């Protein structure tokens, strides 16, 4: 196996050695860095490649945490693919509405957790028609293509639903509504508590309680609908 060496100044060498501890050694970290920087091999042709315009390719990159990047590499190895090929296959499965996505990867030891705050650029090449379809899917959710691909990758790695900007706004409104209900209930309870301390009859406003119950029920139903729609979108392609 070829050996690669590099000269580093003292400060950079010390930082490199510190980071390498999370990857099991300097050689392992260097290998990961090279894999992230060097271009992957082009994905193998698919049966209908000619229909997608195989002669024209577009490069697409997205940023993942170091932990997710490691999990992508692990999933790709299990499928006998490079990280670029796995990413492309995952995107195409989703765009074509397929449910047979590459298997999600589990964490690769403690290194994934230690380096989870770092972002790593992961790229793939798509045929022009594939890239156009991805762009259309991303715009439909109000997302950039790289953000759409990052969310899809996170879902396929088992990290749960990933929400678009519009969905985050909707969830923020739900949270505000539930918070308002909580304030009203706290006020009703406080008044009842003060009445009890003063020896007065405790009279809870039934209308306030019923309104709070209705608001919470509506908020929960709306949240479930958003969540179910989100999961169906990423997993089923509908």
Protein Blocks (a to p, Z undefined) as FASTA:
>chain_A
ZZddddddfklmmmmmmmmmmnopaklmmmmmmmmmpccddddddfklmmnopmbccddd
ddddfklmmmmmmmmmmnopafklmmmmmmmmmmnopabbcdddddehjklmmmmmpccd
ddddddfklmmmmmmmmmmnopafklmmmmmmmmmnonapaddfklmmmmmmmmmmmmmm
mmmmmmmmmmmmmmmmnopacdddfklmmmmmmmmmmmmmmmmmmmmmmmmmmmnoZZ
